[in-house]
Structure formats: C-alpha cells, structure tokens
Amino acid sequence: MSGFDWPGLMRTGAAMGLRPVEFWALTPAELMLMTGRTATSSPMDRARLGEMAALYPDSLKETRDGGDG
C-alpha cells in the first residue's frame, strides 16, 4: 500500500477545482501541502546524516592534467 488515500485526495483535488492533468502533475509532497496534511516522517537529523555518509561515502577521483605545475 502507498499510504495515500487516493480516492480522498482525488475528491479533494476536484473540490479545489483542479483538472485531472493538474492533479496528476502534483507530487505527493505538493498534495500534502495543499491539503494541510503533514509528512509522516521527520526531517533528517545530524545522526542520520552521519549514518548516510558512512553508508555512501564520497569518492574522489584523481585527475591528472599532464602538466608540470
């Protein structure tokens, strides 16, 4: 399940005057913002950022320009 009440969101979109093409062009975040609902997850904190950095470290590629200086 997606966690979204699609029939309810579609009814809300229609009540707001959105055309189908406008409704389906919205992202889930935009839909939630427009309906006044909040996200189910909290923003990433420093600890989680550290975990992500450890899992997916940046890799530096050495580049050589062939010059002397």
Biopython code that builds the backbone (N, CA, C, O; Angstrom):
import numpy as np
from Bio.PDB.StructureBuilder import StructureBuilder

atoms = [
    (1, "MET", "N", (0.846, -1.192, 0.000)),
    (1, "MET", "CA", (0.000, 0.000, 0.000)),
    (1, "MET", "C", (0.881, 1.240, 0.000)),
    (1, "MET", "O", (1.976, 1.246, 0.563)),
    (2, "SER", "N", (0.381, 2.287, -0.641)),
    (2, "SER", "CA", (1.170, 3.505, -0.758)),
    (2, "SER", "C", (1.056, 4.414, 0.448)),
    (2, "SER", "O", (1.889, 5.302, 0.630)),
    (3, "GLY", "N", (0.045, 4.212, 1.277)),
    (3, "GLY", "CA", (-0.132, 5.095, 2.422)),
    (3, "GLY", "C", (-0.938, 6.333, 2.092)),
    (3, "GLY", "O", (-1.178, 7.162, 2.970)),
    (4, "PHE", "N", (-1.359, 6.477, 0.854)),
    (4, "PHE", "CA", (-2.151, 7.628, 0.441)),
    (4, "PHE", "C", (-3.599, 7.211, 0.222)),
    (4, "PHE", "O", (-3.870, 6.136, -0.313)),
    (5, "ASP", "N", (-4.510, 8.053, 0.630)),
    (5, "ASP", "CA", (-5.936, 7.854, 0.378)),
    (5, "ASP", "C", (-6.244, 8.492, -0.976)),
    (5, "ASP", "O", (-6.769, 9.604, -1.045)),
    (6, "TRP", "N", (-5.907, 7.768, -2.059)),
    (6, "TRP", "CA", (-6.055, 8.351, -3.390)),
    (6, "TRP", "C", (-7.478, 8.796, -3.698)),
    (6, "TRP", "O", (-7.656, 9.898, -4.217)),
    (7, "PRO", "N", (-8.500, 7.997, -3.407)),
    (7, "PRO", "CA", (-9.858, 8.481, -3.678)),
    (7, "PRO", "C", (-10.166, 9.774, -2.931)),
    (7, "PRO", "O", (-10.767, 10.693, -3.487)),
    (8, "GLY", "N", (-9.751, 9.840, -1.669)),
    (8, "GLY", "CA", (-9.971, 11.056, -0.888)),
    (8, "GLY", "C", (-9.206, 12.241, -1.441)),
    (8, "GLY", "O", (-9.736, 13.350, -1.520)),
    (9, "LEU", "N", (-7.946, 12.003, -1.828)),
    (9, "LEU", "CA", (-7.147, 13.084, -2.409)),
    (9, "LEU", "C", (-7.720, 13.553, -3.741)),
    (9, "LEU", "O", (-7.705, 14.747, -4.043)),
    (10, "MET", "N", (-8.226, 12.609, -4.541)),
    (10, "MET", "CA", (-8.833, 12.978, -5.821)),
    (10, "MET", "C", (-10.098, 13.800, -5.604)),
    (10, "MET", "O", (-10.342, 14.764, -6.330)),
    (11, "ARG", "N", (-10.903, 13.429, -4.612)),
    (11, "ARG", "CA", (-12.100, 14.221, -4.300)),
    (11, "ARG", "C", (-11.709, 15.621, -3.837)),
    (11, "ARG", "O", (-12.338, 16.608, -4.219)),
    (12, "THR", "N", (-10.669, 15.700, -3.012)),
    (12, "THR", "CA", (-10.195, 17.000, -2.535)),
    (12, "THR", "C", (-9.693, 17.842, -3.695)),
    (12, "THR", "O", (-9.980, 19.037, -3.765)),
    (13, "GLY", "N", (-8.945, 17.230, -4.603)),
    (13, "GLY", "CA", (-8.459, 17.947, -5.782)),
    (13, "GLY", "C", (-9.597, 18.471, -6.627)),
    (13, "GLY", "O", (-9.547, 19.603, -7.108)),
    (14, "ALA", "N", (-10.629, 17.656, -6.815)),
    (14, "ALA", "CA", (-11.790, 18.091, -7.592)),
    (14, "ALA", "C", (-12.516, 19.227, -6.889)),
    (14, "ALA", "O", (-12.962, 20.174, -7.537)),
    (15, "ALA", "N", (-12.639, 19.141, -5.567)),
    (15, "ALA", "CA", (-13.292, 20.200, -4.801)),
    (15, "ALA", "C", (-12.491, 21.502, -4.874)),
    (15, "ALA", "O", (-13.061, 22.589, -4.781)),
    (16, "MET", "N", (-11.170, 21.391, -5.041)),
    (16, "MET", "CA", (-10.319, 22.572, -5.158)),
    (16, "MET", "C", (-10.320, 23.129, -6.579)),
    (16, "MET", "O", (-9.712, 24.166, -6.843)),
    (17, "GLY", "N", (-10.995, 22.445, -7.484)),
    (17, "GLY", "CA", (-11.084, 22.910, -8.860)),
    (17, "GLY", "C", (-9.934, 22.470, -9.750)),
    (17, "GLY", "O", (-9.748, 23.003, -10.844)),
    (18, "LEU", "N", (-9.158, 21.490, -9.279)),
    (18, "LEU", "CA", (-8.046, 21.010, -10.097)),
    (18, "LEU", "C", (-8.563, 20.128, -11.225)),
    (18, "LEU", "O", (-9.413, 19.264, -11.013)),
    (19, "ARG", "N", (-8.046, 20.354, -12.412)),
    (19, "ARG", "CA", (-8.345, 19.451, -13.531)),
    (19, "ARG", "C", (-7.503, 18.191, -13.344)),
    (19, "ARG", "O", (-6.473, 18.242, -12.672)),
    (20, "PRO", "N", (-7.917, 17.062, -13.922)),
    (20, "PRO", "CA", (-7.152, 15.821, -13.752)),
    (20, "PRO", "C", (-5.673, 15.975, -14.111)),
    (20, "PRO", "O", (-4.812, 15.466, -13.394)),
    (21, "VAL", "N", (-5.371, 16.664, -15.200)),
    (21, "VAL", "CA", (-3.977, 16.837, -15.604)),
    (21, "VAL", "C", (-3.197, 17.629, -14.541)),
    (21, "VAL", "O", (-2.017, 17.362, -14.317)),
    (22, "GLU", "N", (-3.839, 18.580, -13.902)),
    (22, "GLU", "CA", (-3.192, 19.347, -12.839)),
    (22, "GLU", "C", (-2.992, 18.495, -11.593)),
    (22, "GLU", "O", (-1.940, 18.546, -10.955)),
    (23, "PHE", "N", (-4.014, 17.711, -11.254)),
    (23, "PHE", "CA", (-3.921, 16.827, -10.084)),
    (23, "PHE", "C", (-2.772, 15.844, -10.244)),
    (23, "PHE", "O", (-1.946, 15.710, -9.341)),
    (24, "TRP", "N", (-2.707, 15.156, -11.376)),
    (24, "TRP", "CA", (-1.698, 14.112, -11.555)),
    (24, "TRP", "C", (-0.305, 14.679, -11.790)),
    (24, "TRP", "O", (0.675, 13.938, -11.712)),
    (25, "ALA", "N", (-0.190, 15.965, -12.075)),
    (25, "ALA", "CA", (1.120, 16.596, -12.223)),
    (25, "ALA", "C", (1.734, 16.951, -10.873)),
    (25, "ALA", "O", (2.932, 17.223, -10.790)),
    (26, "LEU", "N", (0.922, 16.950, -9.816)),
    (26, "LEU", "CA", (1.426, 17.285, -8.478)),
    (26, "LEU", "C", (2.245, 16.137, -7.900)),
    (26, "LEU", "O", (1.982, 14.967, -8.180)),
    (27, "THR", "N", (3.232, 16.484, -7.096)),
    (27, "THR", "CA", (3.969, 15.460, -6.356)),
    (27, "THR", "C", (3.181, 15.144, -5.079)),
    (27, "THR", "O", (2.345, 15.946, -4.662)),
    (28, "PRO", "N", (3.435, 13.993, -4.456)),
    (28, "PRO", "CA", (2.764, 13.715, -3.186)),
    (28, "PRO", "C", (3.006, 14.811, -2.147)),
    (28, "PRO", "O", (2.104, 15.149, -1.381)),
    (29, "ALA", "N", (4.218, 15.364, -2.119)),
    (29, "ALA", "CA", (4.515, 16.432, -1.159)),
    (29, "ALA", "C", (3.642, 17.665, -1.432)),
    (29, "ALA", "O", (3.157, 18.301, -0.496)),
    (30, "GLU", "N", (3.447, 17.995, -2.696)),
    (30, "GLU", "CA", (2.598, 19.139, -3.046)),
    (30, "GLU", "C", (1.148, 18.881, -2.649)),
    (30, "GLU", "O", (0.464, 19.775, -2.152)),
    (31, "LEU", "N", (0.687, 17.656, -2.872)),
    (31, "LEU", "CA", (-0.678, 17.301, -2.468)),
    (31, "LEU", "C", (-0.855, 17.451, -0.965)),
    (31, "LEU", "O", (-1.854, 18.003, -0.503)),
    (32, "MET", "N", (0.115, 16.961, -0.204)),
    (32, "MET", "CA", (0.024, 17.038, 1.244)),
    (32, "MET", "C", (0.032, 18.490, 1.704)),
    (32, "MET", "O", (-0.714, 18.857, 2.612)),
    (33, "LEU", "N", (0.866, 19.313, 1.086)),
    (33, "LEU", "CA", (0.925, 20.727, 1.437)),
    (33, "LEU", "C", (-0.398, 21.424, 1.140)),
    (33, "LEU", "O", (-0.891, 22.204, 1.955)),
    (34, "MET", "N", (-0.966, 21.145, -0.016)),
    (34, "MET", "CA", (-2.219, 21.780, -0.414)),
    (34, "MET", "C", (-3.388, 21.375, 0.468)),
    (34, "MET", "O", (-4.313, 22.159, 0.679)),
    (35, "THR", "N", (-3.351, 20.156, 0.980)),
    (35, "THR", "CA", (-4.454, 19.675, 1.808)),
    (35, "THR", "C", (-4.235, 19.935, 3.292)),
    (35, "THR", "O", (-5.099, 19.630, 4.114)),
    (36, "GLY", "N", (-3.074, 20.501, 3.639)),
    (36, "GLY", "CA", (-2.796, 20.818, 5.033)),
    (36, "GLY", "C", (-2.348, 19.637, 5.858)),
    (36, "GLY", "O", (-2.271, 19.727, 7.083)),
    (37, "ARG", "N", (-2.052, 18.538, 5.208)),
    (37, "ARG", "CA", (-1.578, 17.355, 5.933)),
    (37, "ARG", "C", (-0.080, 17.449, 6.108)),
    (37, "ARG", "O", (0.607, 18.111, 5.329)),
    (38, "THR", "N", (0.425, 16.784, 7.133)),
    (38, "THR", "CA", (1.859, 16.804, 7.393)),
    (38, "THR", "C", (2.482, 15.490, 6.978)),
    (38, "THR", "O", (1.802, 14.469, 6.872)),
    (39, "ALA", "N", (3.781, 15.526, 6.744)),
    (39, "ALA", "CA", (4.515, 14.318, 6.364)),
    (39, "ALA", "C", (4.552, 13.353, 7.544)),
    (39, "ALA", "O", (4.491, 13.767, 8.702)),
    (40, "THR", "N", (4.652, 12.072, 7.237)),
    (40, "THR", "CA", (4.672, 11.063, 8.291)),
    (40, "THR", "C", (6.066, 10.848, 8.847)),
    (40, "THR", "O", (6.218, 10.233, 9.902)),
    (41, "SER", "N", (7.084, 11.338, 8.164)),
    (41, "SER", "CA", (8.440, 11.167, 8.666)),
    (41, "SER", "C", (9.022, 12.517, 9.064)),
    (41, "SER", "O", (8.597, 13.562, 8.572)),
    (42, "SER", "N", (9.986, 12.476, 9.949)),
    (42, "SER", "CA", (10.602, 13.713, 10.421)),
    (42, "SER", "C", (11.816, 14.046, 9.555)),
    (42, "SER", "O", (12.344, 13.178, 8.860)),
    (43, "PRO", "N", (12.256, 15.299, 9.597)),
    (43, "PRO", "CA", (13.437, 15.680, 8.827)),
    (43, "PRO", "C", (14.671, 14.905, 9.307)),
    (43, "PRO", "O", (14.726, 14.444, 10.447)),
    (44, "MET", "N", (15.647, 14.774, 8.423)),
    (44, "MET", "CA", (16.872, 14.068, 8.767)),
    (44, "MET", "C", (17.664, 14.865, 9.802)),
    (44, "MET", "O", (17.852, 16.073, 9.657)),
    (45, "ASP", "N", (18.128, 14.176, 10.849)),
    (45, "ASP", "CA", (18.949, 14.846, 11.857)),
    (45, "ASP", "C", (20.427, 14.541, 11.605)),
    (45, "ASP", "O", (20.769, 13.776, 10.703)),
    (46, "ARG", "N", (21.292, 15.147, 12.410)),
    (46, "ARG", "CA", (22.745, 15.001, 12.221)),
    (46, "ARG", "C", (23.184, 13.545, 12.326)),
    (46, "ARG", "O", (24.046, 13.108, 11.564)),
    (47, "ALA", "N", (22.609, 12.790, 13.252)),
    (47, "ALA", "CA", (22.990, 11.385, 13.423)),
    (47, "ALA", "C", (22.669, 10.575, 12.168)),
    (47, "ALA", "O", (23.482, 9.768, 11.717)),
    (48, "ARG", "N", (21.481, 10.796, 11.611)),
    (48, "ARG", "CA", (21.093, 10.066, 10.398)),
    (48, "ARG", "C", (21.962, 10.484, 9.217)),
    (48, "ARG", "O", (22.308, 9.651, 8.379)),
    (49, "LEU", "N", (22.317, 11.766, 9.141)),
    (49, "LEU", "CA", (23.210, 12.227, 8.092)),
    (49, "LEU", "C", (24.552, 11.516, 8.193)),
    (49, "LEU", "O", (25.116, 11.113, 7.175)),
    (50, "GLY", "N", (25.074, 11.355, 9.418)),
    (50, "GLY", "CA", (26.325, 10.628, 9.626)),
    (50, "GLY", "C", (26.225, 9.178, 9.171)),
    (50, "GLY", "O", (27.155, 8.644, 8.567)),
    (51, "GLU", "N", (25.089, 8.542, 9.464)),
    (51, "GLU", "CA", (24.871, 7.159, 9.021)),
    (51, "GLU", "C", (24.885, 7.071, 7.494)),
    (51, "GLU", "O", (25.507, 6.180, 6.916)),
    (52, "MET", "N", (24.193, 8.007, 6.859)),
    (52, "MET", "CA", (24.133, 8.013, 5.399)),
    (52, "MET", "C", (25.513, 8.268, 4.792)),
    (52, "MET", "O", (25.874, 7.650, 3.791)),
    (53, "ALA", "N", (26.284, 9.177, 5.394)),
    (53, "ALA", "CA", (27.625, 9.481, 4.897)),
    (53, "ALA", "C", (28.528, 8.250, 5.016)),
    (53, "ALA", "O", (29.354, 8.001, 4.138)),
    (54, "ALA", "N", (28.374, 7.486, 6.090)),
    (54, "ALA", "CA", (29.172, 6.271, 6.268)),
    (54, "ALA", "C", (28.777, 5.198, 5.253)),
    (54, "ALA", "O", (29.632, 4.476, 4.741)),
    (55, "LEU", "N", (27.477, 5.098, 4.966)),
    (55, "LEU", "CA", (27.000, 4.107, 4.000)),
    (55, "LEU", "C", (27.367, 4.467, 2.569)),
    (55, "LEU", "O", (27.676, 3.591, 1.760)),
    (56, "TYR", "N", (27.334, 5.755, 2.258)),
    (56, "TYR", "CA", (27.555, 6.219, 0.891)),
    (56, "TYR", "C", (28.623, 7.316, 0.872)),
    (56, "TYR", "O", (28.311, 8.486, 0.653)),
    (57, "PRO", "N", (29.873, 6.936, 1.101)),
    (57, "PRO", "CA", (30.932, 7.952, 1.162)),
    (57, "PRO", "C", (31.190, 8.565, -0.212)),
    (57, "PRO", "O", (31.015, 7.915, -1.242)),
    (58, "ASP", "N", (31.608, 9.822, -0.204)),
    (58, "ASP", "CA", (32.027, 10.470, -1.435)),
    (58, "ASP", "C", (33.337, 9.835, -1.873)),
    (58, "ASP", "O", (34.183, 9.503, -1.043)),
    (59, "SER", "N", (33.499, 9.671, -3.156)),
    (59, "SER", "CA", (34.768, 9.143, -3.648)),
    (59, "SER", "C", (35.411, 10.198, -4.535)),
    (59, "SER", "O", (34.765, 10.761, -5.419)),
    (60, "LEU", "N", (36.658, 10.452, -4.293)),
    (60, "LEU", "CA", (37.389, 11.428, -5.080)),
    (60, "LEU", "C", (38.155, 10.709, -6.175)),
    (60, "LEU", "O", (38.840, 9.717, -5.924)),
    (61, "LYS", "N", (38.035, 11.213, -7.374)),
    (61, "LYS", "CA", (38.781, 10.652, -8.487)),
    (61, "LYS", "C", (39.983, 11.546, -8.728)),
    (61, "LYS", "O", (39.860, 12.767, -8.821)),
    (62, "GLU", "N", (41.134, 10.926, -8.827)),
    (62, "GLU", "CA", (42.333, 11.704, -9.116)),
    (62, "GLU", "C", (42.328, 12.082, -10.579)),
    (62, "GLU", "O", (42.035, 11.265, -11.452)),
    (63, "THR", "N", (42.656, 13.328, -10.829)),
    (63, "THR", "CA", (42.754, 13.779, -12.207)),
    (63, "THR", "C", (44.168, 14.275, -12.448)),
    (63, "THR", "O", (44.786, 14.874, -11.567)),
    (64, "ARG", "N", (44.655, 14.031, -13.602)),
    (64, "ARG", "CA", (45.992, 14.483, -13.975)),
    (64, "ARG", "C", (45.863, 15.269, -15.270)),
    (64, "ARG", "O", (45.252, 14.826, -16.242)),
    (65, "ASP", "N", (46.469, 16.467, -15.244)),
    (65, "ASP", "CA", (46.385, 17.286, -16.443)),
    (65, "ASP", "C", (47.613, 17.136, -17.334)),
    (65, "ASP", "O", (47.662, 17.685, -18.435)),
    (66, "GLY", "N", (48.591, 16.399, -16.854)),
    (66, "GLY", "CA", (49.770, 16.146, -17.669)),
    (66, "GLY", "C", (50.780, 17.274, -17.636)),
    (66, "GLY", "O", (51.823, 17.187, -18.283)),
    (67, "GLY", "N", (50.489, 18.338, -16.889)),
    (67, "GLY", "CA", (51.404, 19.483, -16.825)),
    (67, "GLY", "C", (52.387, 19.354, -15.681)),
    (67, "GLY", "O", (52.297, 18.433, -14.870)),
    (68, "ASP", "N", (53.318, 20.274, -15.621)),
    (68, "ASP", "CA", (54.331, 20.284, -14.576)),
    (68, "ASP", "C", (53.955, 21.161, -13.406)),
    (68, "ASP", "O", (54.721, 21.241, -12.446)),
    (69, "GLY", "N", (52.848, 21.804, -13.437)),
    (69, "GLY", "CA", (52.686, 22.753, -12.409)),
    (69, "GLY", "C", (51.431, 23.006, -11.827)),
    (69, "GLY", "O", (51.324, 23.842, -10.929)),
]
sb = StructureBuilder()
sb.init_structure("model")
sb.init_model(0)
sb.init_chain("A")
sb.init_seg("    ")
for serial, (resi, resn, name, xyz) in enumerate(atoms, 1):
    if name == "N":
        sb.init_residue(resn, " ", resi, " ")
    sb.init_atom(name, np.array(xyz, "f"), 0.0, 1.0, " ", f" {name:<3s}", serial, name[0])
structure = sb.get_structure()
